[in-house]
Amino acid sequence: MSAPTIGLFLHNAAVQSDPTAAARVARHAEELGYDSLWAGEHVVLPSPRVPPSPMEPGDPILDPIVLLAHLAAHTSRVRLGTGVIVLPQRNPLVLAKQLASLDVVSGGRLVVGVGAGYLEPELSAIGVPMAERGSRTDEYLAAMRTLWTSDAPIHSGKHVRFAGVDAHPRPVQRPLPVVVGGRTAAAHRRAARDADGWYGYMHSPESTAEQVTALRKAAAEAGRDRPLHISVTPERRLDTATVQAFADAGADRLIVAPRADADGDALLRFLDRNAPGAFLP
């Protein structure tokens, strides 16, 4: 199996919530040959912090679409991924326009990563019942694809209904690649049925292999006849043996994540240490 490509998880919080620092990191990553830059999202955070919130409520975090549009202007080749947008808390028509626009302004470099979400206080504050987050995710994704591809977009479902409308420009990429995040059986089914790839955050080679096995089972049950592209953020520091272990587990891309509190110089050193080609045998 060929070596995985290397992407970078931006931690669009802390120092990388500063647009100048984020642009510097993005340019350096592109120069080093990283294949992609990924930004996640939290619209709001529980205050005071409660599990499983990953951040303090006062921590800054930029909207991923805004940040990636900013970085598109400072780069020319590296792919730009949302890793991941919490889809049920977004209006799908507005989001479809935003993502199509980002693909256009980036010259066709967007990878759309979506997930169903897990923070009940965040979802509730936005008006999304936890029990509906899965069904909304499925329906919103279908509605967005209709707007991106249909000559006469129409959708009639439980959560979204529209007809007699259209939205241009279309994305540059046809189709616009979609990645589903999450480690649950529902996420596996969603990825196998509706996506081009799957993204898992903070995994070991062993847990990656378990996820890949479950994804392949879901793909077989869905009658999928093409492989899923597997992206993983490793939970441990990389070395040659670990990269090979992830490759053997089925990973196609490793999205490395620096410490969220790393300063600008530390981030650049992290990029140098994990650069594509650094772990070739």
C-alpha positions as YAML, in Angstrom:
chain: A
units: angstrom
residues:
- id: 1
  name: MET
  ca: [0.00, 0.00, 0.00]
- id: 2
  name: SER
  ca: [1.31, 3.47, -0.87]
- id: 3
  name: ALA
  ca: [2.19, 5.94, 1.86]
- id: 4
  name: PRO
  ca: [-0.67, 8.20, 3.04]
- id: 5
  name: THR
  ca: [-0.67, 11.82, 1.98]
- id: 6
  name: ILE
  ca: [-0.28, 14.40, 4.76]
- id: 7
  name: GLY
  ca: [-2.79, 17.11, 5.61]
- id: 8
  name: LEU
  ca: [-2.85, 19.66, 8.41]
- id: 9
  name: PHE
  ca: [-5.57, 20.25, 10.99]
- id: 10
  name: LEU
  ca: [-5.56, 23.99, 11.49]
- id: 11
  name: HIS
  ca: [-6.95, 24.37, 15.01]
- id: 12
  name: ASN
  ca: [-8.68, 27.52, 13.77]
- id: 13
  name: ALA
  ca: [-8.59, 28.66, 17.37]
- id: 14
  name: ALA
  ca: [-5.80, 30.07, 19.55]
- id: 15
  name: VAL
  ca: [-2.92, 31.51, 17.50]
- id: 16
  name: GLN
  ca: [-4.45, 30.36, 14.22]
- id: 17
  name: SER
  ca: [-7.53, 32.44, 14.86]
- id: 18
  name: ASP
  ca: [-5.21, 35.30, 13.96]
- id: 19
  name: PRO
  ca: [-5.54, 35.70, 10.17]
- id: 20
  name: THR
  ca: [-1.91, 36.69, 9.64]
- id: 21
  name: ALA
  ca: [-0.60, 33.68, 11.56]
- id: 22
  name: ALA
  ca: [-3.03, 31.33, 9.80]
- id: 23
  name: ALA
  ca: [-1.95, 32.59, 6.37]
- id: 24
  name: ARG
  ca: [1.72, 32.13, 7.30]
- id: 25
  name: VAL
  ca: [1.07, 28.55, 8.37]
- id: 26
  name: ALA
  ca: [-0.97, 27.82, 5.22]
- id: 27
  name: ARG
  ca: [1.72, 29.15, 2.88]
- id: 28
  name: HIS
  ca: [4.43, 27.16, 4.63]
- id: 29
  name: ALA
  ca: [2.33, 23.99, 4.52]
- id: 30
  name: GLU
  ca: [1.78, 24.41, 0.79]
- id: 31
  name: GLU
  ca: [5.49, 25.00, 0.19]
- id: 32
  name: LEU
  ca: [6.28, 21.77, 2.05]
- id: 33
  name: GLY
  ca: [3.82, 19.76, -0.01]
- id: 34
  name: TYR
  ca: [0.98, 19.18, 2.45]
- id: 35
  name: ASP
  ca: [-2.01, 18.02, 0.42]
- id: 36
  name: SER
  ca: [-4.77, 19.71, 2.46]
- id: 37
  name: LEU
  ca: [-5.70, 22.14, 5.24]
- id: 38
  name: TRP
  ca: [-8.66, 21.31, 7.51]
- id: 39
  name: ALA
  ca: [-10.74, 23.53, 9.82]
- id: 40
  name: GLY
  ca: [-13.49, 22.39, 12.18]
- id: 41
  name: GLU
  ca: [-16.31, 24.31, 13.79]
- id: 42
  name: HIS
  ca: [-18.18, 25.18, 16.92]
- id: 43
  name: VAL
  ca: [-20.70, 27.98, 16.50]
- id: 44
  name: VAL
  ca: [-21.21, 28.30, 20.24]
- id: 45
  name: LEU
  ca: [-19.71, 26.47, 23.22]
- id: 46
  name: PRO
  ca: [-21.26, 25.53, 26.57]
- id: 47
  name: SER
  ca: [-20.50, 28.08, 29.29]
- id: 48
  name: PRO
  ca: [-19.31, 27.00, 31.76]
- id: 49
  name: ARG
  ca: [-17.48, 24.19, 29.98]
- id: 50
  name: VAL
  ca: [-19.02, 20.74, 30.43]
- id: 51
  name: PRO
  ca: [-17.98, 17.37, 28.95]
- id: 52
  name: PRO
  ca: [-17.60, 16.53, 26.12]
- id: 53
  name: SER
  ca: [-16.86, 20.10, 25.02]
- id: 54
  name: PRO
  ca: [-13.30, 20.24, 23.62]
- id: 55
  name: MET
  ca: [-12.76, 23.94, 24.37]
- id: 56
  name: GLU
  ca: [-13.29, 26.63, 26.96]
- id: 57
  name: PRO
  ca: [-16.19, 28.99, 26.13]
- id: 58
  name: GLY
  ca: [-13.79, 31.93, 25.90]
- id: 59
  name: ASP
  ca: [-11.49, 30.25, 23.37]
- id: 60
  name: PRO
  ca: [-11.70, 31.96, 19.95]
- id: 61
  name: ILE
  ca: [-12.55, 29.77, 16.96]
- id: 62
  name: LEU
  ca: [-13.07, 31.15, 13.46]
- id: 63
  name: ASP
  ca: [-15.86, 29.99, 11.21]
- id: 64
  name: PRO
  ca: [-14.22, 27.37, 8.95]
- id: 65
  name: ILE
  ca: [-15.69, 28.68, 5.70]
- id: 66
  name: VAL
  ca: [-14.53, 32.22, 6.41]
- id: 67
  name: LEU
  ca: [-11.05, 31.02, 7.39]
- id: 68
  name: LEU
  ca: [-10.66, 28.73, 4.38]
- id: 69
  name: ALA
  ca: [-11.77, 31.51, 2.03]
- id: 70
  name: HIS
  ca: [-9.06, 33.69, 3.60]
- id: 71
  name: LEU
  ca: [-6.48, 30.94, 3.12]
- id: 72
  name: ALA
  ca: [-7.60, 30.33, -0.47]
- id: 73
  name: ALA
  ca: [-6.33, 33.82, -1.24]
- id: 74
  name: HIS
  ca: [-2.91, 33.00, 0.24]
- id: 75
  name: THR
  ca: [-2.41, 29.61, -1.44]
- id: 76
  name: SER
  ca: [-2.82, 28.14, -4.91]
- id: 77
  name: ARG
  ca: [-2.57, 24.34, -4.79]
- id: 78
  name: VAL
  ca: [-3.35, 22.90, -1.35]
- id: 79
  name: ARG
  ca: [-6.85, 21.48, -0.87]
- id: 80
  name: LEU
  ca: [-9.15, 23.10, 1.71]
- id: 81
  name: GLY
  ca: [-11.32, 20.88, 3.90]
- id: 82
  name: THR
  ca: [-14.05, 21.52, 6.45]
- id: 83
  name: GLY
  ca: [-13.22, 19.04, 9.17]
- id: 84
  name: VAL
  ca: [-16.04, 19.01, 10.00]
- id: 85
  name: ILE
  ca: [-19.03, 21.31, 9.68]
- id: 86
  name: VAL
  ca: [-21.85, 20.32, 12.05]
- id: 87
  name: LEU
  ca: [-24.41, 20.00, 9.29]
- id: 88
  name: PRO
  ca: [-27.73, 19.85, 11.20]
- id: 89
  name: GLN
  ca: [-27.11, 23.26, 12.78]
- id: 90
  name: ARG
  ca: [-26.74, 24.96, 9.38]
- id: 91
  name: ASN
  ca: [-29.42, 26.13, 6.95]
- id: 92
  name: PRO
  ca: [-28.71, 23.81, 3.99]
- id: 93
  name: LEU
  ca: [-29.59, 26.33, 1.26]
- id: 94
  name: VAL
  ca: [-27.38, 29.04, 2.77]
- id: 95
  name: LEU
  ca: [-24.59, 26.52, 3.39]
- id: 96
  name: ALA
  ca: [-24.82, 25.17, -0.16]
- id: 97
  name: LYS
  ca: [-24.30, 28.71, -1.47]
- id: 98
  name: GLN
  ca: [-21.36, 29.32, 0.87]
- id: 99
  name: LEU
  ca: [-19.62, 26.06, -0.02]
- id: 100
  name: ALA
  ca: [-20.16, 26.48, -3.75]
- id: 101
  name: SER
  ca: [-18.76, 30.00, -3.46]
- id: 102
  name: LEU
  ca: [-15.71, 28.71, -1.56]
- id: 103
  name: ASP
  ca: [-15.07, 26.11, -4.24]
- id: 104
  name: VAL
  ca: [-15.27, 28.83, -6.88]
- id: 105
  name: VAL
  ca: [-12.99, 31.34, -5.15]
- id: 106
  name: SER
  ca: [-10.45, 28.59, -4.39]
- id: 107
  name: GLY
  ca: [-10.38, 27.35, -7.96]
- id: 108
  name: GLY
  ca: [-11.95, 23.99, -7.16]
- id: 109
  name: ARG
  ca: [-9.96, 22.99, -4.08]
- id: 110
  name: LEU
  ca: [-12.72, 22.37, -1.52]
- id: 111
  name: VAL
  ca: [-13.41, 19.11, 0.32]
- id: 112
  name: VAL
  ca: [-16.73, 19.29, 2.19]
- id: 113
  name: GLY
  ca: [-16.45, 17.51, 5.54]
- id: 114
  name: VAL
  ca: [-19.69, 17.19, 7.51]
- id: 115
  name: GLY
  ca: [-20.86, 15.50, 10.69]
- id: 116
  name: ALA
  ca: [-23.99, 15.17, 12.78]
- id: 117
  name: GLY
  ca: [-22.53, 16.83, 15.87]
- id: 118
  name: TYR
  ca: [-22.28, 15.72, 19.48]
- id: 119
  name: LEU
  ca: [-22.50, 18.79, 21.76]
- id: 120
  name: GLU
  ca: [-26.08, 18.95, 23.04]
- id: 121
  name: PRO
  ca: [-25.80, 22.50, 24.47]
- id: 122
  name: GLU
  ca: [-24.56, 23.80, 21.11]
- id: 123
  name: LEU
  ca: [-27.25, 22.06, 19.08]
- id: 124
  name: SER
  ca: [-30.01, 23.03, 21.50]
- id: 125
  name: ALA
  ca: [-28.95, 26.68, 21.50]
- id: 126
  name: ILE
  ca: [-29.25, 26.70, 17.71]
- id: 127
  name: GLY
  ca: [-32.65, 24.98, 17.88]
- id: 128
  name: VAL
  ca: [-31.74, 21.47, 16.75]
- id: 129
  name: PRO
  ca: [-33.03, 18.57, 18.88]
- id: 130
  name: MET
  ca: [-30.36, 15.93, 19.45]
- id: 131
  name: ALA
  ca: [-32.82, 13.24, 18.35]
- id: 132
  name: GLU
  ca: [-33.13, 14.90, 14.93]
- id: 133
  name: ARG
  ca: [-29.48, 15.55, 14.19]
- id: 134
  name: GLY
  ca: [-29.03, 12.37, 12.15]
- id: 135
  name: SER
  ca: [-32.12, 12.78, 10.00]
- id: 136
  name: ARG
  ca: [-31.34, 16.45, 9.44]
- id: 137
  name: THR
  ca: [-27.78, 15.62, 8.40]
- id: 138
  name: ASP
  ca: [-28.98, 13.11, 5.81]
- id: 139
  name: GLU
  ca: [-31.66, 15.39, 4.42]
- id: 140
  name: TYR
  ca: [-29.55, 18.55, 4.40]
- id: 141
  name: LEU
  ca: [-26.79, 16.80, 2.47]
- id: 142
  name: ALA
  ca: [-29.29, 15.55, -0.11]
- id: 143
  name: ALA
  ca: [-30.79, 19.04, -0.44]
- id: 144
  name: MET
  ca: [-27.37, 20.65, -0.94]
- id: 145
  name: ARG
  ca: [-26.41, 18.14, -3.59]
- id: 146
  name: THR
  ca: [-29.64, 18.92, -5.43]
- id: 147
  name: LEU
  ca: [-28.75, 22.63, -5.46]
- id: 148
  name: TRP
  ca: [-25.23, 21.86, -6.69]
- id: 149
  name: THR
  ca: [-26.19, 19.50, -9.50]
- id: 150
  name: SER
  ca: [-29.82, 19.66, -10.63]
- id: 151
  name: ASP
  ca: [-31.03, 21.69, -13.59]
- id: 152
  name: ALA
  ca: [-34.34, 22.16, -11.76]
- id: 153
  name: PRO
  ca: [-33.62, 21.86, -8.02]
- id: 154
  name: ILE
  ca: [-36.47, 20.52, -5.94]
- id: 155
  name: HIS
  ca: [-36.57, 18.88, -2.54]
- id: 156
  name: SER
  ca: [-39.50, 17.85, -0.39]
- id: 157
  name: GLY
  ca: [-38.69, 16.28, 2.96]
- id: 158
  name: LYS
  ca: [-39.44, 16.49, 6.65]
- id: 159
  name: HIS
  ca: [-36.96, 19.29, 7.35]
- id: 160
  name: VAL
  ca: [-36.39, 20.97, 3.96]
- id: 161
  name: ARG
  ca: [-38.78, 21.86, 1.15]
- id: 162
  name: PHE
  ca: [-38.09, 23.98, -1.91]
- id: 163
  name: ALA
  ca: [-39.03, 24.21, -5.56]
- id: 164
  name: GLY
  ca: [-39.01, 26.88, -8.23]
- id: 165
  name: VAL
  ca: [-35.63, 28.23, -7.11]
- id: 166
  name: ASP
  ca: [-32.06, 27.91, -8.33]
- id: 167
  name: ALA
  ca: [-28.56, 28.85, -7.13]
- id: 168
  name: HIS
  ca: [-25.50, 29.81, -9.15]
- id: 169
  name: PRO
  ca: [-22.59, 29.62, -9.53]
- id: 170
  name: ARG
  ca: [-22.31, 25.89, -9.32]
- id: 171
  name: PRO
  ca: [-19.20, 24.44, -7.67]
- id: 172
  name: VAL
  ca: [-16.16, 24.13, -9.91]
- id: 173
  name: GLN
  ca: [-15.81, 20.46, -8.99]
- id: 174
  name: ARG
  ca: [-18.42, 18.14, -10.42]
- id: 175
  name: PRO
  ca: [-19.13, 16.46, -8.12]
- id: 176
  name: LEU
  ca: [-18.02, 18.41, -5.08]
- id: 177
  name: PRO
  ca: [-16.22, 15.85, -2.86]
- id: 178
  name: VAL
  ca: [-17.91, 15.09, 0.46]
- id: 179
  name: VAL
  ca: [-16.36, 13.47, 3.53]
- id: 180
  name: VAL
  ca: [-18.39, 12.29, 6.53]
- id: 181
  name: GLY
  ca: [-16.92, 12.40, 10.03]
- id: 182
  name: GLY
  ca: [-17.81, 10.28, 13.03]
- id: 183
  name: ARG
  ca: [-17.09, 6.89, 14.54]
- id: 184
  name: THR
  ca: [-20.64, 5.61, 15.09]
- id: 185
  name: ALA
  ca: [-22.50, 3.04, 13.04]
- id: 186
  name: ALA
  ca: [-24.76, 5.80, 11.74]
- id: 187
  name: ALA
  ca: [-21.74, 7.78, 10.54]
- id: 188
  name: HIS
  ca: [-20.37, 4.67, 8.82]
- id: 189
  name: ARG
  ca: [-23.68, 4.11, 7.03]
- id: 190
  name: ARG
  ca: [-23.84, 7.77, 6.02]
- id: 191
  name: ALA
  ca: [-20.29, 7.72, 4.64]
- id: 192
  name: ALA
  ca: [-20.86, 4.47, 2.75]
- id: 193
  name: ARG
  ca: [-24.15, 5.64, 1.28]
- id: 194
  name: ASP
  ca: [-23.63, 9.34, 0.65]
- id: 195
  name: ALA
  ca: [-19.94, 10.34, 0.68]
- id: 196
  name: ASP
  ca: [-16.65, 10.06, -1.14]
- id: 197
  name: GLY
  ca: [-14.66, 9.60, 2.05]
- id: 198
  name: TRP
  ca: [-14.60, 9.32, 5.83]
- id: 199
  name: TYR
  ca: [-12.70, 11.38, 8.41]
- id: 200
  name: GLY
  ca: [-11.79, 10.15, 11.87]
- id: 201
  name: TYR
  ca: [-10.31, 12.46, 14.50]
- id: 202
  name: MET
  ca: [-7.69, 11.25, 17.01]
- id: 203
  name: HIS
  ca: [-7.18, 7.61, 16.14]
- id: 204
  name: SER
  ca: [-4.44, 5.04, 16.60]
- id: 205
  name: PRO
  ca: [-3.53, 2.59, 13.83]
- id: 206
  name: GLU
  ca: [-5.48, -0.05, 15.76]
- id: 207
  name: SER
  ca: [-8.67, 2.02, 16.07]
- id: 208
  name: THR
  ca: [-8.30, 3.12, 12.44]
- id: 209
  name: ALA
  ca: [-8.29, -0.53, 11.38]
- id: 210
  name: GLU
  ca: [-11.45, -1.12, 13.43]
- id: 211
  name: GLN
  ca: [-13.15, 1.87, 11.79]
- id: 212
  name: VAL
  ca: [-12.09, 0.77, 8.30]
- id: 213
  name: THR
  ca: [-13.50, -2.71, 8.94]
- id: 214
  name: ALA
  ca: [-16.81, -1.20, 10.03]
- id: 215
  name: LEU
  ca: [-16.84, 1.15, 7.03]
- id: 216
  name: ARG
  ca: [-16.22, -1.70, 4.61]
- id: 217
  name: LYS
  ca: [-19.08, -3.66, 6.19]
- id: 218
  name: ALA
  ca: [-21.37, -0.63, 5.82]
- id: 219
  name: ALA
  ca: [-20.24, -0.19, 2.22]
- id: 220
  name: ALA
  ca: [-21.02, -3.82, 1.40]
- id: 221
  name: GLU
  ca: [-24.47, -3.51, 3.00]
- id: 222
  name: ALA
  ca: [-25.10, -0.33, 0.98]
- id: 223
  name: GLY
  ca: [-24.03, -2.02, -2.26]
- id: 224
  name: ARG
  ca: [-21.21, 0.48, -2.71]
- id: 225
  name: ASP
  ca: [-18.88, -0.47, -5.57]
- id: 226
  name: ARG
  ca: [-16.11, 2.11, -5.06]
- id: 227
  name: PRO
  ca: [-13.68, 2.55, -2.18]
- id: 228
  name: LEU
  ca: [-14.04, 5.19, 0.49]
- id: 229
  name: HIS
  ca: [-11.12, 7.57, 0.87]
- id: 230
  name: ILE
  ca: [-9.98, 7.33, 4.50]
- id: 231
  name: SER
  ca: [-8.60, 10.38, 6.33]
- id: 232
  name: VAL
  ca: [-7.43, 10.17, 9.93]
- id: 233
  name: THR
  ca: [-5.96, 12.57, 12.48]
- id: 234
  name: PRO
  ca: [-3.41, 10.51, 14.43]
- id: 235
  name: GLU
  ca: [-3.56, 10.58, 18.21]
- id: 236
  name: ARG
  ca: [0.21, 10.16, 18.50]
- id: 237
  name: ARG
  ca: [3.37, 11.68, 17.12]
- id: 238
  name: LEU
  ca: [4.37, 10.30, 13.75]
- id: 239
  name: ASP
  ca: [7.47, 8.32, 12.87]
- id: 240
  name: THR
  ca: [8.21, 6.02, 9.94]
- id: 241
  name: ALA
  ca: [6.82, 2.90, 11.62]
- id: 242
  name: THR
  ca: [3.64, 4.66, 12.75]
- id: 243
  name: VAL
  ca: [2.95, 6.06, 9.29]
- id: 244
  name: GLN
  ca: [3.36, 2.57, 7.85]
- id: 245
  name: ALA
  ca: [1.02, 1.18, 10.51]
- id: 246
  name: PHE
  ca: [-1.65, 3.72, 9.53]
- id: 247
  name: ALA
  ca: [-1.17, 2.82, 5.87]
- id: 248
  name: ASP
  ca: [-1.56, -0.88, 6.70]
- id: 249
  name: ALA
  ca: [-4.74, -0.01, 8.62]
- id: 250
  name: GLY
  ca: [-6.23, 1.55, 5.49]
- id: 251
  name: ALA
  ca: [-5.56, 5.28, 5.90]
- id: 252
  name: ASP
  ca: [-5.17, 7.25, 2.67]
- id: 253
  name: ARG
  ca: [-4.48, 10.61, 4.34]
- id: 254
  name: LEU
  ca: [-3.08, 11.58, 7.75]
- id: 255
  name: ILE
  ca: [-4.28, 14.99, 8.93]
- id: 256
  name: VAL
  ca: [-1.73, 15.91, 11.58]
- id: 257
  name: ALA
  ca: [-2.80, 18.17, 14.45]
- id: 258
  name: PRO
  ca: [-0.34, 20.39, 16.34]
- id: 259
  name: ARG
  ca: [-0.97, 21.40, 19.91]
- id: 260
  name: ALA
  ca: [-3.82, 23.89, 19.97]
- id: 261
  name: ASP
  ca: [-1.75, 26.25, 22.12]
- id: 262
  name: ALA
  ca: [1.39, 26.14, 19.93]
- id: 263
  name: ASP
  ca: [2.72, 29.57, 19.01]
- id: 264
  name: GLY
  ca: [3.62, 30.61, 15.47]
- id: 265
  name: ASP
  ca: [7.24, 29.42, 15.53]
- id: 266
  name: ALA
  ca: [6.27, 26.11, 17.13]
- id: 267
  name: LEU
  ca: [3.66, 25.58, 14.43]
- id: 268
  name: LEU
  ca: [6.24, 26.07, 11.68]
- id: 269
  name: ARG
  ca: [8.59, 23.60, 13.39]
- id: 270
  name: PHE
  ca: [5.70, 21.12, 13.63]
- id: 271
  name: LEU
  ca: [5.09, 21.52, 9.90]
- id: 272
  name: ASP
  ca: [8.75, 20.89, 9.11]
- id: 273
  name: ARG
  ca: [8.85, 17.80, 11.34]
- id: 274
  name: ASN
  ca: [5.73, 16.24, 9.79]
- id: 275
  name: ALA
  ca: [6.28, 17.34, 6.19]
- id: 276
  name: PRO
  ca: [5.34, 14.92, 3.39]
- id: 277
  name: GLY
  ca: [8.31, 12.69, 2.69]
- id: 278
  name: ALA
  ca: [9.73, 13.02, 6.21]
- id: 279
  name: PHE
  ca: [8.77, 9.45, 7.11]
- id: 280
  name: LEU
  ca: [9.69, 7.57, 3.95]
- id: 281
  name: PRO
  ca: [11.50, 4.30, 4.74]
...
